[in-house]
Amino acid sequence: MQAGKFIQASDISSVQINGSYPCFGGNGLRGYAEKYNWEGDYPLIGRQGALCGNVNYAFGQFYATEHAIVVECFTDTYPRWAFYFLDILNLNQYATATAQPGLSVKTINEIQIPLPPLAEQHRIVTAIELAFEQLDKIAASLG
């Protein structure tokens, strides 16, 4: 796990321009930047503020700010599974109880995570995403 890098607020656009990259902060998508500092599929954990501990998912080329923790998965860990698992852990409970709540990489690294076999991780993700699709269809039919 590694925190992202600082970027000037003026270097983040609210509109995606051709050639710009998604920019993720501690609360998810913050806007778009002209450069990227990560490439691949990664769960991201917000590390500061009232919403610290929230989990997002980034893929492709993107910029992660210093307020996001990028979770690099081992070869036997499916990043989508790690995203769903981290999301249900309620990581906010590990935040410091100060005026500006925060999570440290050290604290998160100490959390024990059971790791099922890779094939089982894929089955779990498929089941979760199928359930979400069905829920979306139900919600759409209710208007």
VENSULTA-V826040 format. One record per pair of residues at least 24 apart in sequence whose ideal C-beta (glycine too) atoms are under 8 Angstrom apart, sorted by the first residue. I is the first residue (numbers start at 0). J is the second residue. If there is no record, write none. Layout:
# VENSULTA-V826040
i:I j:J
i:I j:J
This chain:
# VENSULTA-V826040
i:0 j:44
i:0 j:68
i:0 j:69
i:0 j:70
i:0 j:71
i:0 j:104
i:0 j:107
i:0 j:108
i:1 j:68
i:1 j:69
i:1 j:71
i:1 j:104
i:2 j:46
i:2 j:63
i:2 j:65
i:2 j:66
i:2 j:67
i:2 j:68
i:2 j:69
i:2 j:104
i:3 j:36
i:3 j:37
i:3 j:62
i:3 j:63
i:3 j:64
i:3 j:65
i:3 j:66
i:3 j:67
i:3 j:68
i:3 j:69
i:4 j:36
i:4 j:62
i:4 j:63
i:4 j:64
i:4 j:65
i:5 j:64
i:5 j:65
i:6 j:32
i:6 j:62
i:6 j:64
i:20 j:60
i:20 j:61
i:20 j:62
i:21 j:57
i:21 j:59
i:21 j:61
i:21 j:62
i:22 j:61
i:22 j:62
i:22 j:63
i:22 j:64
i:23 j:55
i:23 j:57
i:23 j:61
i:23 j:62
i:23 j:63
i:23 j:64
i:23 j:67
i:24 j:64
i:24 j:66
i:24 j:67
i:25 j:50
i:25 j:51
i:25 j:53
i:25 j:64
i:25 j:66
i:25 j:67
i:26 j:50
i:26 j:53
i:26 j:66
i:27 j:53
i:27 j:55
i:28 j:55
i:29 j:64
i:32 j:62
i:34 j:62
i:35 j:60
i:35 j:61
i:35 j:62
i:36 j:62
i:36 j:63
i:37 j:61
i:37 j:62
i:37 j:63
i:37 j:69
i:39 j:78
i:40 j:78
i:40 j:79
i:41 j:69
i:41 j:70
i:41 j:71
i:41 j:72
i:41 j:78
i:42 j:70
i:42 j:72
i:42 j:78
i:42 j:81
i:42 j:82
i:42 j:85
i:43 j:67
i:43 j:68
i:43 j:69
i:43 j:70
i:44 j:68
i:44 j:70
i:44 j:85
i:44 j:90
i:44 j:102
i:44 j:107
i:45 j:102
i:46 j:101
i:46 j:102
i:46 j:103
i:46 j:104
i:47 j:99
i:47 j:100
i:47 j:101
i:47 j:102
i:48 j:99
i:48 j:100
i:48 j:101
i:49 j:100
i:50 j:91
i:51 j:90
i:51 j:91
i:51 j:94
i:51 j:100
i:51 j:101
i:51 j:102
i:52 j:89
i:52 j:90
i:52 j:91
i:52 j:92
i:52 j:93
i:52 j:94
i:52 j:102
i:53 j:90
i:53 j:91
i:54 j:82
i:54 j:85
i:54 j:86
i:54 j:90
i:56 j:82
i:68 j:102
i:68 j:104
i:68 j:107
i:75 j:114
i:75 j:116
i:75 j:117
i:76 j:114
i:76 j:117
i:76 j:120
i:77 j:117
i:77 j:120
i:77 j:121
i:77 j:124
i:79 j:124
i:80 j:120
i:80 j:121
i:80 j:123
i:80 j:124
i:83 j:123
i:83 j:124
i:83 j:127
i:84 j:112
